[in-house]
Amino acid sequence: MTDERSHKFSEGEGFGDPYDEFDLDPPELEVSPDEVDPVDSRVVTDLLDRQAIPSDRVSVKDLVEVGLSYMQINRFEQATETFERAARFADEDSLDAQEAWVNKGAAHGQLEEWDEAIGSYREALRIDDDSEHAATAETNLAYALWESGQTEQALEHSERAVEIDQRFPQAWFNRGFFLLERGLAEDALNCFDNAIRLGFRNVQVVEEKARALEEVGEDEEAERLAEEAEEMRKQAEQELVQE
């Protein structure tokens, strides 16, 4: 199962041009790159506490961008702290707060801190269980519950994610995976096909679809997809080496 599927986080607004390393310098925080290590986990927290910056001077969106950048460079502990800070500074029960909680859950998921991830996703859904971030929260919550052994609840939340947004491919893939694990291969196939039609086609999706096809007796097509998945895996490995 891929990180894309298991730990979906928001896209943010982006920093524009690609960067070689993370440069923590949102103007609202007045950080000098000469004075702090840009990947120091204490930078954001200590700076805000030390200067006692009023909440109306803190850009929650900038804090979320900082957290997302930490995610991009695999600094997940720093990301959790930054997203929590963003949630605390956001207006109570706002969409900004919800986005921060969803992202905090994703960062905890990368660290396999499932209880913390589950708590973050539940907090996001408490704020609004039908918003633009709700399907992502439900999908990620389903995976975190699965990893923590709560399989029944995992399927329920994956189904809820599909109900919220039928065009969210990761939700369909999650649901298909959980159904297949319960032996419901036909239903799982429909979910995998929906995920692929919506543009979510990677090694894991193809492998799981091949497994479902094998379960329903379509061995020839299952073998073809298994070979395709292997080719996709080799290509990905080659690209990684080239990078």
C-alpha positions, 0 to 999 in steps of 0.5 A, spaced: 500 500 500 502 506 497 504 512 501 499 516 496 493 512 498 495 511 506 497 518 508 494 523 503 495 530 505 493 536 502 496 540 496 497 547 499 498 553 495 505 551 493 512 555 494 512 556 486 519 554 483 522 547 485 527 548 491 533 544 493 532 544 500 527 547 505 528 554 506 523 556 512 522 564 511 514 566 511 514 573 512 509 573 518 514 569 522 520 573 521 525 568 521 532 569 519 536 563 515 542 565 518 540 565 525 536 558 525 537 551 522 531 551 517 529 543 519 530 544 526 524 541 529 523 547 534 524 553 530 516 554 529 514 552 536 520 556 539 519 562 535 512 563 536 512 562 544 518 566 545 516 572 541 508 571 543 506 573 536 498 574 537 494 569 533 492 575 528 499 576 526 500 568 524 498 566 517 495 559 518 496 558 511 503 559 511 504 554 517 501 549 513 505 550 507 511 549 512 508 543 515 507 540 507 515 542 506 517 538 512 513 532 509 516 533 502 523 532 505 521 526 510 521 531 517 515 528 519 516 529 527 517 537 525 511 536 520 506 534 526 508 540 531 507 545 525 501 542 523 498 542 530 501 549 531 497 551 525 491 548 528 491 552 534 492 558 531 486 557 526 479 560 527 476 555 531 472 549 527 474 553 521 476 549 514 483 551 516 483 548 522 480 542 519 486 542 514 491 542 519 488 536 523 488 532 517 495 533 515 497 532 522 494 525 522 498 524 515 504 526 518 503 521 524 501 516 519 508 516 516 511 515 523 506 509 524 503 513 530 496 510 529 493 512 535 495 519 534 493 519 527 486 516 528 485 522 534 487 527 528 483 525 523 477 524 528 478 531 530 478 534 523 471 530 522 468 533 528 469 540 525 466 538 519 464 531 516 462 533 509 467 538 507 472 539 502 477 535 506 472 530 509 473 525 504 481 525 505 480 525 513 475 519 512 480 515 507 486 516 512 482 514 518 480 508 515 487 506 513 490 508 520 484 504 523 486 498 519 493 498 521 491 499 528 487 492 528 480 495 527 478 492 521 470 493 521 471 500 523 476 501 517 471 499 512 465 503 515 470 509 514 472 507 507 465 507 505 463 513 508 469 517 504 466 514 497 459 517 499 462 524 501 466 524 494 465 519 489 471 522 485 476 521 490 480 515 487 484 513 493 477 512 497 475 507 492 482 504 492 481 503 500 474 500 499 477 495 494 482 493 499 478 492 505 473 488 501 478 484 498 481 482 505 474 480 507 473 475 501 469 480 497 473 480 490 467 482 485 465 488 489 473 489 490 474 489 483 469 494 481 472 499 486 479 498 483 476 499 476 473 506 479 480 508 482 483 506 475 478 510 471 479 516 476 487 516 474 489 512 480 494 507 477 500 505 480 503 498 482 499 497 488 492 498 485 494 493 479 497 488 484 491 488 488 486 488 482 490 482 479 489 479 486 482 480 486 481 477 479 485 471 481 480 470 486 474 470 481 477 465 477 480 470 471 487 467 472 489 469 465 488 477 466 490 476 473 497 474 470 497 479 465 496 484 470 501 481 475 506 482 469 504 489 468 505 491 475 512 488 475 514 492 469 512 498 473 516 496 479 522 495 475 521 502 471 520 506 478 526 503 481 530 505 475 527 512 475 529 512 482 537 510 481 537 515 475 535 520 480 
